Amino acid sequence: MKIVTICGSFKFKEEMLRLSAELEIKNNYVILQPVYSGNDAIYTAEEMEIMGKLHMKRIEISDAIYVVNVGGYIGSSTKKEIEYAISLNKEVYSLEPLSY
């Protein structure tokens, strides 16, 4: 059993939710993912910074990350998350091949 953190743009929120359930059922992964709305406009800059730090903590305590990169899209935040996971020697899985 692995602990996996979901990473990706919140424009793919529905795909992230679908994949979370699929990965838990098919691969017996424990999935960690943000549970807030993903609508940056409702959070202050300070709150967004806190949530960003907490997401990096999720990566730290995970065995791997799963990048939801629909159409190959990887934004700047997701790129940083991938690089951070790699720096911690975490496994990196993705919906589509990674090219950034």
N, C-alpha and C positions, 0 to 999 in steps of 0.2 A: 504494500500500500504506500502510495506517495502523497505528499502534500504539495498541491500545485496552486500557484497564484495565476489568475487570469489577468492578462495585460492587453491593452488595445484602446482604440479611440471609443469614446462613449457614443459616437454616431452609430456604432455597431452594438449598442446595448442589447437589443433583442437577440442577436446572434450570440453574444456573450452568455446570456441567460440560457439559451438553448444548448449551447456547447457545454456549459457547466453541468447541466443535468446529464447529458450524454456521456461526458467523461467520467462522472461519478459512477454511473450505472455500468458502462462498458469496461472501464479500466480500473474501477475500484479506487479512484483517486479521491482525496479529500480536497475540495475546491475552496480556495479563499479568493474573494473578490469584493471590491467596494460595493456597498449597498445604498449609497446615496444616489440622487437622481442623475448626476452627470451634467446638470444644468449649471454651468459656472456662474451665470448671472445672479443666482440666488445666494451665493456665498461671498463673503468678504475675501480680500486677498490673504488675510491672516488665516482664515478657515481653510482656504485652498492650500496654503503652505502646510498647515497641519495635516490635512488629508494626504498630501503628497508624501510627507515624511512617514505617515502610517503605511502607505502603500509600499514604500521601500522596506519597511519593517516586515511586511507580509512576505516580500521576496526573500529577506534574510532568513525567515523561519521555514521557508518552503524548500522542498527538494528540487523543484523545477518551476518554470513558468510556462504558460501556454499563451502564445501571442495570437490574438484574433485579428488577423490582417486581411480582411475581406478585400479582394481585388489587388492584394499585395500592398495595400496602404499601410504605412508605418509613419506616424507623426513624430515630432521631436521628443515628446514625453515618453512615448513607447520606445523609441530608440535608446533613450537614456536608461529605461528600465531593462532593456535587453543587455546593454553594456554592463549595467550594474550586476545583473544575474550572472553574466559570463565572468565578471571579475571575482565573484564569489564561488566560481566553479559549479554553478547550478546548471541542470539540464535545461535546454530551451526547445520547446515544441512549438509548432505553429500550424495554423489552418492552411496556409499556402507557403511555399518556399520563401525563405527570408532573403531579401536582396535590398540592402540599404547602404 
